[in-house]
């Protein structure tokens, strides 16, 4: 039972639909692949100070929508553990405990929240229609920004946190939200075609 709904009552996630007989090994493989995708997306960035703009936010949220809440949360936690241990998985060259306490710390916490909540919404069918997918992705992005900007406000003050950690990313966030919703709809169309073939 997950969040009061049995697996048979809730819609299957995209991953569960593509690999319905996956067990623990399949879940572990998906988590490792997802954490690797997060590491790659961290390196695809547009330089900003003090927080670079990367494709990570979209990948985090898409992992939530594709994997469901529990596996997506586990995947993001694995990614953060890799970074905490010193592996170069974050944006830039930094890693380890000092990096995780820096300006990006709130956003890293936001990754966990966003993956879990968007996964929870997907488990309730929010990934199946364009409007609900847009809503889920927008909620996910908000969950990234709230702790991210809040932590920057602790470090730099409120006005500076908004100016540096929110405002420069709003237009890109709208584009990433729309792109993420389009990707989810396209993925479900491919799955539907395969099931009809």
C-alpha positions as CSV (number, residue, x, y, z in Angstrom):
1,X,0.0,0.0,0.0
2,X,1.3,3.5,-0.9
3,X,-0.2,6.6,0.6
4,X,-3.5,4.7,1.4
5,X,-3.8,3.5,-2.2
6,X,-2.9,0.0,-3.2
7,X,-0.8,-0.5,-6.4
8,X,-3.9,-2.1,-8.1
9,X,-6.0,1.1,-7.3
10,X,-3.6,3.7,-8.5
11,X,-2.5,4.2,-12.1
12,X,0.8,2.6,-12.9
13,X,3.8,4.9,-13.3
14,X,5.4,5.2,-16.7
15,X,8.2,2.9,-15.5
16,X,5.8,0.3,-14.1
17,X,3.9,0.4,-17.4
18,X,7.1,-0.1,-19.5
19,X,8.6,-2.7,-17.1
20,X,5.6,-4.3,-15.3
21,X,7.5,-7.3,-13.9
22,X,10.4,-5.3,-12.6
23,X,11.5,-6.2,-9.1
24,X,14.2,-5.0,-6.7
25,X,17.0,-5.3,-9.3
26,X,15.0,-3.4,-11.9
27,X,14.3,-0.6,-9.3
28,X,17.9,-0.5,-8.3
29,X,19.0,-0.3,-11.9
30,X,16.5,2.5,-12.6
31,X,17.8,4.4,-9.5
32,X,21.4,4.2,-10.7
33,X,20.5,5.2,-14.2
34,X,18.4,8.1,-12.9
35,X,21.2,9.3,-10.6
36,X,23.6,9.2,-13.6
37,X,21.1,11.2,-15.7
38,X,20.9,13.8,-12.9
39,X,24.7,14.0,-12.9
40,X,24.8,14.5,-16.6
41,X,22.0,17.1,-16.4
42,X,24.1,19.0,-13.8
43,X,26.8,19.5,-16.3
44,X,24.4,21.0,-18.9
45,X,24.3,24.5,-17.6
46,X,24.1,28.2,-18.3
47,X,26.5,30.0,-15.9
48,X,24.8,32.2,-13.2
49,X,26.2,33.3,-9.9
50,X,25.9,31.9,-7.2
51,X,23.6,29.1,-8.5
52,X,24.1,27.9,-12.1
53,X,21.0,27.2,-14.2
54,X,21.0,23.5,-15.2
55,X,18.6,21.0,-16.7
56,X,18.5,19.2,-13.3
57,X,15.2,20.7,-12.2
58,X,13.4,19.3,-15.3
59,X,15.1,15.9,-14.9
60,X,14.3,15.7,-11.2
61,X,10.6,16.4,-11.9
62,X,10.5,14.0,-14.9
63,X,12.0,11.3,-12.7
64,X,9.2,11.8,-10.2
65,X,6.6,11.6,-12.9
66,X,8.1,8.6,-14.6
67,X,9.2,6.6,-11.6
68,X,6.6,7.4,-9.0
69,X,7.1,8.9,-5.6
70,X,9.1,6.3,-3.7
71,X,11.6,5.3,-6.5
72,X,12.1,8.9,-7.6
73,X,12.8,10.0,-4.0
74,X,15.3,7.1,-3.6
75,X,16.9,8.0,-6.9
76,X,17.4,11.6,-5.8
77,X,18.7,10.5,-2.4
78,X,21.2,8.2,-4.1
79,X,22.4,11.1,-6.3
80,X,22.8,13.3,-3.2
81,X,24.7,10.5,-1.4
82,X,27.0,10.3,-4.4
83,X,27.7,14.0,-4.2
84,X,28.1,13.9,-0.4
85,X,30.7,11.2,-0.8
86,X,32.8,13.4,-3.1
87,X,31.8,12.1,-6.6
88,X,31.7,15.0,-9.1
89,X,28.0,14.7,-9.8
90,X,27.0,18.3,-9.0
91,X,27.1,21.4,-11.2
92,X,30.6,22.6,-11.5
93,X,33.6,20.8,-9.9
94,X,32.4,20.9,-6.3
95,X,31.3,17.9,-4.2
96,X,31.3,16.7,-0.6
97,X,29.8,18.1,2.6
98,X,31.1,21.7,2.1
99,X,29.4,21.9,-1.3
100,X,26.2,20.6,0.1
101,X,26.1,23.4,2.7
102,X,26.7,26.1,0.1
103,X,24.3,28.3,-1.8
104,X,22.8,25.3,-3.6
105,X,21.8,23.4,-0.4
106,X,18.2,24.5,-0.4
107,X,17.8,23.5,-4.1
108,X,19.2,20.1,-3.3
109,X,16.6,19.6,-0.6
110,X,14.1,20.9,-3.1
111,X,15.1,18.1,-5.5
112,X,13.9,15.5,-2.9
113,X,10.6,17.3,-2.3
114,X,9.9,17.9,-6.0
115,X,10.7,14.3,-7.0
116,X,8.5,12.9,-4.2
117,X,5.5,15.2,-4.7
118,X,5.5,15.0,-8.6
119,X,5.8,11.2,-8.2
120,X,2.8,11.2,-5.8
121,X,0.8,13.3,-8.3
122,X,1.7,11.0,-11.2
123,X,0.5,8.1,-9.1
124,X,-2.9,9.8,-9.1
125,X,-2.9,10.3,-12.9
126,X,-1.5,13.8,-13.2
127,X,1.0,12.7,-15.8
128,X,-1.7,11.5,-18.2
129,X,-3.2,14.8,-19.5
130,X,-1.4,17.9,-20.7
131,X,-3.1,20.3,-18.2
132,X,-2.5,18.2,-15.1
133,X,1.1,17.4,-16.2
134,X,1.7,21.2,-16.5
135,X,0.3,21.6,-13.0
136,X,2.4,18.8,-11.5
137,X,5.5,20.1,-13.1
138,X,4.8,23.7,-12.0
139,X,4.2,22.4,-8.4
140,X,7.5,20.5,-8.6
141,X,9.4,23.6,-9.7
142,X,7.8,25.6,-6.9
143,X,9.0,23.0,-4.4
144,X,12.5,23.4,-5.8
145,X,12.5,27.1,-5.5
146,X,11.0,27.5,-2.0
147,X,13.8,25.8,0.0
148,X,16.4,27.0,-2.5
149,X,15.5,30.7,-2.2
150,X,14.9,30.3,1.6
151,X,18.4,29.0,2.1
152,X,19.9,31.7,-0.1
153,X,18.0,34.2,2.0
154,X,19.7,32.9,5.1
155,X,23.1,33.3,3.4
156,X,22.6,36.5,1.5
157,X,19.4,38.2,2.7
158,X,15.9,38.1,1.2
159,X,16.1,40.6,-1.6
160,X,19.4,39.3,-2.9
161,X,18.1,35.7,-2.7
162,X,15.1,36.5,-4.9
163,X,17.3,38.6,-7.3
164,X,19.9,35.8,-7.6
165,X,18.0,32.6,-6.9
166,X,14.6,33.1,-8.4
167,X,14.1,36.0,-10.9
168,X,16.8,35.0,-13.4
169,X,15.4,31.5,-13.7
170,X,11.6,32.2,-14.1
171,X,11.5,32.3,-17.9
172,X,13.6,29.2,-18.2
173,X,11.4,27.4,-15.6
174,X,8.3,28.2,-17.7
175,X,10.0,26.7,-20.7
176,X,11.3,23.6,-18.8
177,X,7.8,23.1,-17.4
178,X,6.2,23.2,-20.9
179,X,9.0,20.9,-22.3
180,X,8.6,18.4,-19.4
181,X,4.9,18.2,-19.9
182,X,5.4,17.6,-23.6
183,X,7.9,14.9,-23.0
184,X,5.6,13.1,-20.6
185,X,2.7,13.3,-23.1
186,X,4.9,12.0,-25.9
187,X,6.2,9.1,-23.7
188,X,2.7,8.0,-22.9
189,X,1.7,8.2,-26.5
190,X,4.6,5.9,-27.4
191,X,3.6,3.5,-24.7
192,X,0.0,3.5,-25.9
193,X,1.1,2.8,-29.5
194,X,3.3,-0.1,-28.3
195,X,0.4,-1.6,-26.3
196,X,-1.9,-1.5,-29.3
197,X,0.7,-3.0,-31.7
